Amino acid sequence: MTTNGILLARTRDRLRAHPLAFDAGLAVLVFVAMLLASFTDPHGSPEGPTFGDRTPTAGGIVLMLCGASALVLRRRRPIAVLAATSAFALVELVGDARPAPVAMGAVIALYTVASRTDRPTTWRLGLATMALLTGTAMFFGGTPWYAQENVGVFAWTGMAAAAGDAVRSRRAFVDAIRERAERAERTREEEARRRVAEERLRIARDLHDVVAHHIALVNVQAGVAAHVMDKRPDQAKEALAHVRAASRSALDELRATVGLLRQSGDPEAPTEPVSGLAVLDDLLATFRNAGLPVELTRTDAGAALPAAVDLAAYRIIQEALTNVRKHAGADARAEVSVLRVGRTVEITVLDDGAPPPAIPGQAGADGGIHGGGHGLLGMRERVIALGGTLTAAPRYGGGFRVQAILPVTGRTGEDHG
């Protein structure tokens, strides 16, 4: 922007900040313009208008001063100012054979009314002002009805109403655009906050799955080590090794999950891939080492899944087996199946253990008692977020069944089929 443009913008901002001062300055300029025009005779010579051949009367100067002064209040009381300036113009048109241009104040007042009110009001007041001033000038003025001064009154009042209406329409258009932009900005902010909340929930689920799984394994292996420490030190040593491996794995997964919260440029950002079905055998091995027999059936042939579906399937199996180890009893066995059916993948975890007696007020997320707490709720939220379904209920004859059906396409936005 040039220097002149900057000065113009600053001046415009200052005038907008002090509207009363602007209107006072406008009133002064209008009075000076009226006064100069009153010395002009449009028919002074055959060549054209002349200046100084006539002088305004004292009454005309008073009316010009009153009409210009009323414009100071044009923003606060636009209709009242229009009525006052029109009255001053009518008095001048009727009482002076050579009227001064007092109607100039009414023209500016009409423009203000048109720019600050609605269109029906502009039409009504504009037509009334045009008809009143023009008719008075034609039939009661000191000039013939066809004089150019009378036509000028009609033209100037009409243009003032049209210009004010155009300014009002443009202002409304700009305000509408600004409102839409602000609404869009608020929508983006709300969407960003929603995404942040969803991301926090996802990370919380991941942390819960990681901690619950590995702490359960550590607890089991520590109990085994304490039980056989005196009689079978070799088995106790093996159990402690499993405790160490489980705790190290828990720390690694916690580091990877919490690393998602780091800012760009932070040191030691995680570079390992997120857990998925590709490392399912390692997951099942940790449960087998903890004393839970697990059988695996897969018909997906290791086919790649969308990242969100792959992680959800892994976490569901992890949480379900953790619940089996914690709640199904020491002699429980588990079966895991991963089946690819069309455009879905079915994850099923079965066990044959007997859940502990129900405790009032501590039912699971699905109304059952197996895995009461946040485990089933977290699994259900994961599945619903991907557009799938989850069923978790006791099996007929004993045990528990968890089945999740996840779409390979859909909300994930990917298709690996």
ZANUDO-327475 format. One record per residue: residue in three letters; z, y negated, x of N, C-alpha, C in turn. Coordinates in steps of 0.001 Angstrom, whole numbers, plus 500000, padded with zeros to 6 digits. Atoms other than C-alpha are relative to their C-alpha. Layout:
<recs>
ALAZYXZYXZYX/...
</recs>
This chain:
<recs>
MET500000501184500847500000500000500000500000498765500884/THR500105501214499225499065496556501301501234499128499801/THR498864500918500102501515493711501858500017499290498658/ASN500069500672501304500274491910498758500435500937498872/GLY499592499035501025500714495070496717501503500215499988/ILE498549499823499930504266495508497972500723498799499394/LEU499382501211500556505139491891497142499841499964498482/LEU500229499995501441503573492263493695500923501001499303/ALA499128498989500593505540495454493007501454499526499981/ARG498626500504499969508797493848494111500214498907498970/THR499877501068500996508140490787491973500060500570498588/ARG499995499376501318507377492984488959501341500673499714/ASP498708499352500199510574494960489468501104498978499740/ARG498982501034500210512649491785489707499879499386498607/LEU500189500568501332511116490377486536500457500963498916/ARG499538499018500978511797493617484694501522500081499982/ALA498540499959499937515390493492485888500639498781499340/HIS499469501232500606515810489931484477499019499518498927/PRO500980500358501036513786489780481225500230498608499407/LEU499733501316500588515541486646479921499463498889500894/ALA500537501001499079514613484698483038498473499969499920/PHE501457499960500128511018485891482697499536499280498738/ASP500395500649501254510857484761479075500231498498500052/ALA499787501437499841512357481386479988498866499368500803/GLY501135500502499232509671480930482631498721499985499189/LEU501179499967500861507025481999480126500018498851499002/ALA499895501110500953508323479423477629499614498679500657/VAL500362501230499287507997476694480246498490499915500196/LEU501456500003499783504419477723481067499257499754498687/VAL500654500207501290503486477860477373500117498532499578/PHE499853501411500364504907474382476799499067499110500825/VAL500912500783499156502952472998479754498559500194499546/ALA501362499759500469499777474683478488499729499287498685/MET500155500736501252500330473232474994499832498506500254/LEU500037501438499731500944469788476404498658499591500597/LEU501304500318499408497809469830478539498885500134498973/ALA501041499816501012495719471177475655500016498889498960/SER499932501077501001496985468407473395499288498728500454/PHE500749501155499492495268465846475667498495500251500012/THR501419499630499963491961467685475348499384499828498624/ASP500752500182501246489428466697472704498754500861500066/PRO501172499124499918486925469498472044498710499319499589/HIS501203500714500435484488466987470491499957498598500614/GLY499900501325499402485060464137472889498674499372500362/SER501309500531499597481417463786473980498940501031499674/PRO501075499021500257478008465354473374499928501080501065/GLU500060498997498927478342467141476715501080501074499869/GLY498943499011500131481561468945475703501359499362499901/PRO498643500522500132485342468575475629500302498964501088/THR499545501017499054487009465628477327501513500042500079/PHE498559499986499787490494465245478738500515498575500107/GLY499377501306499942492687462204478166499541499035498929/ASP500468500911501048490821460746475199500957499931498826/ARG499021500057501073493661461564472868501372500381500567/THR498636499717499568497421461810473195500782500605498844/PRO499219499389501071499929463947471260501029499017499434/THR498972500817500642502325462360468817501383500504500413/ALA498627499586499673506073462434469291500400501225499199/GLY499697498821500808506371464870466408499311501235500527/GLY500713498861499438503742467086467980500683500538501252/ILE499303499561498786505622467162471284501270500765499643/VAL498783499309500426508834468124469456499674501393499481/LEU500376498684500521507053470929467620499568500945501122/MET500396499164498860505485472161470861501218500476500770/LEU498790499623499277508886472111472557500790501057499230/CYS499280499017500814510503473998469660499296501355499998/GLY500749498751500016507705476558469490500091500751501317/ALA499899499339498694507860477222473240501414500504500249/SER498611499590499760511673477356473329500356501264499244/ALA499692498787500778511755480003470617499569501275500714/LEU500487498807499299509869482372472944501032500587500945/VAL498968499456499119512982482759475092500665501222499361/LEU499349498895500719514349485112472409498998501005499439/ARG501042499166500604511091486954471748500283501496500136/ARG499702498566499851512369490331473084501147500433499087/ARG498828499633500785515682490244471240499722499943498504/ARG500275500187501432514425488978467873498511499729499804/PRO501443500279500020510620489399467862499493499513498644/ILE500497500407501322510064489120464110500518498611499632/ALA499454501332500283512388486103463755499284498930500810/VAL500719500966499169510637484362466659498585499782499457/LEU501328500155500588507248485064465053500058499104498767/ALA499870500839501195508446483524461794500230498536500384/ALA499696501377499599509821480447463599498772499317500605/THR501169500614499364506737479816465745498877499791498990/SER501015500189501041504462480339462733500339498791499127/ALA499591501161500792506493477782460760499712498697500732/PHE500301501207499222506194475221463567498494499730500015/ALA501456500173499991502435475848463724499503499506498646/LEU500415500453501327502076475415459945500318498522499792/VAL499640501417500131503912472099460039499020499121500766/GLU500930500799499193501626470862462798498602499997499371/LEU501341499934500571498458472071461085499880499139498736/VAL500049500756501249499323470394457760500231498513500230/GLY499573501385499892500832467170459027499237499150500967/ASP500696500800498986498503466074461827498495500184499822/ALA501462499937500131494847465203461523499365500629501221/ARG500469499374498763494363466275465107501152500829500569/PRO498807499223499639496888469063465534500010500413501466/ALA499806499460498646498286470061468895500022501525499913/PRO500093498521500042497985473754469862501373500664499915/VAL498692499355500184501442474708468567499836501475499650/ALA500229498599500368499910477946467287499995500928501203/MET499963499148498807499863479185470892501305500794500065/GLY498724499281500030503557480094470519499977501140499012/ALA500098498932500994502808482080467371499132501148500501/VAL500861498949499442500035483951469199500802500909500928/ILE499200499194499063502434485064471957501083500776499250/ALA498985499305500791505128485927469408499390501193499261/LEU500660498894500685502633488078467474499686501133500966/TYR500218498981498973501682489887470678501294500773500278/THR498716499350499739505385490609471296500369500948498866/VAL499700499137501137505862491973467783499142501263500042/ALA500899498851499966502826494237468148500350500978501118/SER499697499134498857503959495558471533501362500656499906/ARG498629499489500043507549496259470472500380500625498658/THR499729499353501288507273497575466899498953501073499762/ASP500963498947500307505299500305465167498695499402499466/ARG501328500460500409501672500098464088499967499472498562/PRO500011500586501354502267499619460320500589498594499956/THR499417501347499954504538496651461055499036499011500639/THR500980500878499336501922495230463409498883499611499034/TRP501085500308500947499216495515460743500461499016498932/ARG499522500888501080501311493892458045500249498575500510/LEU499675501335499498502668491021460108498791499326500631/GLY501190500590499382499419490540462018499049499420498976/LEU500904500504501036497273490231458911500602498795499274/ALA499361501130500674499834487957457259499941498732500856/THR500035501172499111500002485671460311498587499445500112/MET501383500448499905496221485547460691499568499261498732/ALA500418500617501264495675484785457010500722498672499773/LEU499228501208500252498451482180456821499556498848500903/LEU500361501084499079497534480215459942498544499577499812/THR501420500348500147493772480432459479499746499296498665/GLY500187500646501304493920479586455761500561498593499972/THR499415501351499957496219476642456365499115499053500791/ALA500858500857499189493972475323459118498708499650499268/MET501270500259500683490859475664456945500163499055498806/PHE499899500711501267492158474206453686500936498787500034/PHE499058501123499962494931471830454765499937499218501305/GLY500082500693498729494007470819458294499124498759499926/GLY500778501227499956492360467591459359498581500199500448/THR501368499718499567489126469326460476499292500779498904/PRO500738499205500992486332470901458360500404501474500097/TRP499541498610500024487019474463457313499239500892500963/TYR500823499196499094484209475740459511500153499571501450/ALA499843500487498623485442473950462667500381501153500932/GLN499748498930499029485657475994465819501486500177500284/GLU498559499840499802489392475290466100500574501018499014/ASN499507499049500999489946477243462854499581501428500337/VAL500449498673499565487825480122464086500816500468501195/GLY499185499650498838489825480011467329501372500527499601/VAL498698499501500474493108480425465428499864501440499513/PHE500227498644500510491698483514463665499795500988501158/ALA500317499089498901490337484999466895501217500266500880/TRP498867499826499102493431484395469017501109500837499361/THR498971499180500644495839485850466467499555501458499890/GLY500494498631500056493634488920465995500064500690501345/MET499963499400498664493335489508469738501439500248500447/ALA498603499792499616497101489071470197500550501275499366/ALA499521498792500669497833491764467604499380501259500615/ALA500669498832499417495237494134469092500523500289501406/ALA499511499799498634496423493574472675501422500555499991/GLY498639499477500075500065494127471733500050501445499556/ASP500042498607500453499236497338469874499511500917501117/ALA500491499183498879497273498601472891501083500201501053/VAL498918499882499018500179497860475217501075500960499502/ARG498997499094500554502600499637472877499535501459500081/SER500533498631499932500325502704472715500028500527501427/ARG499983499556498606499981502837476478501425500275500466/ARG498609499790499611503726502471476945500526501309499414/ALA499563498746500618504340505310474482499381501198500702/PHE500676498911499288501775507464476304500665500270501348/VAL499342499840498700503399506818479685501387500609499827/ASP498672499439500249506855507535478244499920501479499656/ALA500154498587500349505591510804476778499706500847501239/ILE500296499270498760504146511858480140501254500125500854/ARG498771499959499213507394510943481887501000500989499408/GLU499067499064500641509423512882479326499578501439500243/ARG500465498629499736507215515943479742500277500396501443/ALA499725499689498595507561515701483521501480500285500217/GLU498565499759499862511344515420483254500405501319499366/ARG499687498729500648511460518312480800499522501172500851/ALA500488498930499119509309520410483129500905500168501213/GLU499101499929498857511605519534486022501304500685499613/ARG498776499336500454514655520531483989499760501490499786/THR500316498589500206512913523776483045499935500741501330/ARG500048499361498678512182524512486704501395500190500576/GLU498638499871499491515801523828487618500753501113499278/GLU499335498936500748517049526080484826499465501371500416/GLU500574498740499557514622528800485911500520500386501373/ALA499468499718498668515806528460489493501445500481499920/ARG498616499545500156519443528739488402500061501410499404/ARG500013498659500582518586531775486285499645501046501048/ARG500391499052498946516860533459489207501127500202501005/VAL498869499874499079519823532691491451501070500896499403/ALA498999499167500661522182534236488891499572501472499995/GLU500488498622499994519992537335488611500079500604501404/GLU499934499494498635519813537637492397501443500308500386/ARG498593499727499710523590537359492661500457501286499317/LEU499641498783500710523968540075490026499419501224500700/ARG500615498871499304521529542313491874500747500327501286/ILE499274499774498755523348541835495178501374500590499716/ALA498696499440500363526674542502493445499882501481499666/ARG500193498580500307525283545779492083499793500808501272/ASP500230499282498742524035546750495530501301500185500772/LEU498729499897499287527406545985497093500913501033499342/HIS499159499019500700529171547989494398499543501417500304/ASP500515498657499749526880550981494897500330500459501417/VAL499762499638498601527235550914498674501471500293500243/VAL498564499836499738531000550473498740500548501221499264/ALA499467498872500769531724552967495954499580501329500606/HIS500499498734499441529556555677497508500701500352501299/HIS499482499670498669530747555450501073501521500076500023/ILE498540499906500024534395554773500309500432501306499354/ALA499679498706500598534406557837498043499858501128501021/LEU500185498971498977533015559945500889501090499927501060/VAL498938500155499004535497558489503363501315500549499461/ASN498746499535500598538349559212500964500063501531499965/VAL500019498538500078537275562817500457500171500623501377/GLN499940499417498667536753563552504152501355499744500666/ALA498663500265499446540015561864505102501022500944499402/GLY499087499032500623541825564060502568499843501387500591/VAL500238498682499376540178567159504038500618500050501376/ALA499451500021498643541150566100507550501517500085499989/ALA498530499947500067544747565505506547500491501388499585/HIS499570498687500502544890568897504791499917501084501073/VAL500213498914499024543557570999507696500331499577501420/MET499745500522498657544795568904510622500810500987500842/ASP499110499136499211547527571348511690499435501396500193/LYS500432498609499937545944574724510922498576500160500526/ARG501418499868499607542225574073511524499536498682500615/PRO500356501289499372541805571191513977498501499798500168/ASP501450500167499857538097571912514468499389499440498712/GLN500519500512501274537390571384510764500482498576499751/ALA499507501371500145539597568279510774499182499041500861/LYS500816500845499126537608566932513711498630499749499387/GLU501301500169500656534368567538511814500103499034498815/ALA499817500920501133535754565788508727500139498560500472/LEU499857501365499464536759562775510824498658499461500499/ALA501335500452499576533257562699512277499184499537498792/HIS500680500444501216531898562530508740500550498669499504/VAL499413501289500368534360559700508004499404498886500847/ARG500566501016499115533089557825511011498551499707499643/ALA501409500212500341529445558363510028499863499251498672/ALA500080500677501293530063557300506421500397498533500123/SER499578501398499844531943554166507478498942499186500741/ARG501052500722499284529200553254509959498816499721499079/SER501100500215500940526546553752507275500345498918498986/ALA499591501040500948528576551611504856499890498620500627/LEU500095501297499322528820548817507410498547499575500171/ASP501415500357499824525084548990508106499386499516498688/GLU500577500414501275524181548784504422500603498689499511/LEU499392501285500360526687545989503819499374498867500796/ARG500620501032499165525207544080506738498596499679499503/ALA501361500232500495521699544558505367500003499254498666/THR499950500657501313522705543508501831500451498560500116/VAL499504501369499833524742540483502848499014499161500793/GLY500998500748499235521981539548505249498974499316499133/LEU500932500648500918519852538694502221500444498594499650/LEU499477501327500342522118535682501700499877499014501141/ARG500082500906498854521486534238505153498868499000499829/GLN501041501024499987519504531068505597498971500348501064/SER501050499771499010516229531084507481500442499429501340/GLY499614500461498680516834530805511194501339500534500449/ASP498727499430499599520224532528511132499759501189500919/PRO500212498887499071520647535064513954500248501342499336/GLU499774498621500406520562538815513506499631500246498545/ALA500466499721501364518602538796510251499605501458499905/PRO500295498570500111518173542358508955498507500251500016/THR501421499648499916514868544001509778499745501413499494/GLU500196498642500473515492547530508475499495499992498568/PRO500461499937501388513719548612505283501155500294499055/VAL498981499749501010515760548724502084499991501478499639/SER499890498590500356517041552135501004499048500340498865/GLY500902499538501034514688554179498832499925501513500024/LEU500112498548500096513617557704497947499488500632501294/ALA500456499446498724512095558107501415501167500546500819/VAL498817499527499267515646558608502746500946500727499044/LEU499157499297500959516877560617499754500666501214500625/ASP499403498820499366517424563711501894501233499635500801/ASP498827500427499238519787561782504144501168499700499072/LEU498938500294500960521724560586501106500648501290499497/LEU499452498739500503522084564104499729500784500743501084/ALA499277499342498912523167565338503149501424499470500117/THR498641500555499925526142562983503098500891500595498932/PHE499196499382501046527292564447499797500277501465500318/ARG499769498603499638526811568008501025501072500106501085/ASN498980500001498956528858567195504102501384499701499427/ALA498727500326500636531551565858501775500490501130499102/GLY499553498859500782531728569227499999499405500108498619/LEU500631499928501320529474568608496982498647500695500134/PRO501311499331499950526670571187496650498993499250499117/VAL501027500751500722523516569341495617498664500692500198/GLU501356499450499945520122570841494778499014498906499586/LEU501005501034500239516983568689494775498690500633499560/THR501326499604500471513774569130492809499143498743499913/ARG500892501167500011510858566729493390498582500446499690/THR501417499756500298507387566684491866499159498765500273/ASP500767501222499728506401563205493034499255500063501305/ALA500709499806498735505168564533496380500170498810500935/GLY499740501128499119506729561542498089499086498813499775/ALA500923501106500280504281559134496385500754498676500042/ALA499377501328499872504979555471497079500235499398498624/LEU499638500691501232506721553541494307500140498510500279/PRO499697501422499806507055549803493745501396499838500589/ALA498747500167499267509886548451495874501201499966499062/ALA498870500114500921512099547556492898500322501340499366/VAL499786498690500612511613550975491266500575500976501023/ASP499533499108498944512149552798494562501484499772500279/LEU498595500309499740515440551007495233500875500394498815/ALA499207499659501181516641551446491647500212501511499897/ALA499870498546500063515925555198491723501019500508501022/TYR499063499597498946517820555572495009501434499675499594/ARG498646500419500359520820553592493736500545500791498808/ILE499548499222501159520961555503490450500474501376500448/ILE499586498692499487521083558844492278501294499869500792/GLN498800500199499196523664557478494696501240499797499127/GLU498860500283500865525926556138491939500370501219499170/ALA499719498821500828525567559238489764500713501082500810/LEU499349498992499171526481561599492633501392499553500423/THR498664500513499678529379559350493601500950500254498842/ASN499167499725501168530686559662490051500319501491499884/VAL499747498551500029530274563447490226501102500358500990/ARG499019499664498957532253563605493457501392499497499642/LYS498713500607500320534995561358492088500638500594498753/HIS499447499680501312535348562674488535499778501435499536/ALA500381498701500582533792566124488090500848501154500505/GLY499164498917499509536335568158490048499496500566501312/ALA500316499511498655536403569961493396498935501078500006/ASP500953498891500028534237572908492304498677499639499340/ALA501224500408500698531470570893490683498778500149500899/ARG501295499954499332527840571359491629499079498997499304/ALA500899501029500549525055568830491115498560500392500233/GLU501443499802499889521318568969490551499318498644499834/VAL500757501258500025518945566069491238498527500336499865/SER501443499806500149515354565920490036499311498647499957/VAL500845501195499986512694563298490687498620500450499546/LEU501247499529500591509680563826488404499089498811499742/ARG501014501015500299506504561752488263499227500448498757/VAL500653499655501270505229561798484657499130498814499597/GLY500915501088500353502135559664484108500332498728500762/ARG499669501284499382503051556037484741501499499738500011/THR498553500130499911506786556713484819500531500985501026/VAL499292499073499138509235558360487170501355500263499341/GLU498765499603500659512177560324485725501003500458501049/ILE498916499658499085515431560524487642501096500661499171/THR498977499272500746517913563136486414501037500541500974/VAL498885499468499218521338563995487839500908500758499046/LEU499165499134500829523239566950486316501165500523500825/ASP498894499313499341526619568393487134500645500941498994/ASP499365499016500864528631571301485777501510499874500015/GLY498562500182499916532070569867486360500590499581498674/ALA499285500419501210534689569088483745500628498644500258/PRO499408501310499779535559565412483451501468499989499644/PRO498575500083500305539224564404483371500218499536498574/PRO499725500424501380540922563723480025499770498513499834/ALA500279501410500275540001560431478383501287499210499996/ILE498880500935500007542352557503478895499670498907499022/PRO500328501029501002542521555136475906499744498657500663/GLY500326501332499482540860551819476612499239500009501291/GLN500709499943498731539028553118479713498741500825499869/ALA501238499262500196535810554548478303498935499448500892/GLY501102500436499162532629554411480316499121499019499288/ALA500886501015500539529833551989479781499236500492498809/ASP500780499460501102528108554335477351500881500675498956/GLY499086499388500952531178555359475423500633501260500534/GLY499413498818499400531944558335477703501042499619501013/ILE498940500248499038534598558742480347499538500285501408/HIS500492499643498675532520560037483242499579498733500730/GLY500391501195499250532396557273485808500380498726499309/GLY499618501219500685534282554754483695500101498841500963/GLY499975501176499154534041551235485087498654499339500036/HIS501227500775499875531102549313486432498805500832500454/GLY501106499208499465529026552227487766498876500188499010/LEU501035499789501014527191553174484571499421498676499518/LEU500500501308500415526945549531483561498993499452500997/GLY500940500459498979525295548677486869498688500748499953/MET501234499226500116522831551539486504499186499552498792/ARG500708500399501211521992550490482958499305498645500187/GLU500602501320499764521358546880484025498781500100500901/ARG501166499806499122519056548018486810498799500521499201/VAL501096499369500738517008550170484452499413499029498980/ILE500491500946501005516781547552481695499192498892500655/ALA500727501065499305515681544925484226498585500420500345/LEU501338499504499665512702547150485086499226500439498762/GLY500686499593501219511852547876481448500089501478499711/GLY499851498571500229513073551484481519501137500307499049/THR498909499547500874515665553535479641500949500868500805/LEU498979499203499325518909555193480718500845500704498950/THR499078499244500841520894557957479024501042500637500905/ALA498892499427499234524298559060480286501011500529499000/ALA499126499399501001526369561510478275500453501372500482/PRO499548498632499655528391564738478555498977501047499565/ARG500913498904500326526391567985478544500703501005499084/TYR499448498949500868526857570663475938500466501161500867/GLY499446498909499213529115573294477464500708499534501250/GLY499288500524498845530545571008480146499077499304500975/GLY500788500755499029529387568640482813499504498687499426/PHE500495501321500370527546565367482631498539499878500401/ARG501432500164499755523927564251482559499657498516500025/VAL500504501369499863522407560978483758498491500085500185/GLN501468499994499885518701560406483179499481498580499842/ALA500639501320500040516692557265483932498494500191500022/ILE501467499982500036513033556778483019499537498598500383/LEU500404501295499456511507553976485086498483499880499969/PRO501458500182499974508001552566484581499528499659501407/VAL500580500301498689505885552581487699499227498692499962/THR500676501288500184503929549615486292500736499251498918/GLY499353500801501040505026546767484060500652498792500597/ARG499292501194499537507719544276484968500004499885501517/THR500019500086498541507493545175488623498790499274500499/GLY501201500708499591504014543684488725499161500760500994/GLU500739499210499027502729546531490956499548501296499324/ASP500485498718500483500802549712490399499693500857501209/HIS500179499097498868501162552495492941499577501372499536/GLY500381498686500544499887555210490665498682500463500515/
</recs>
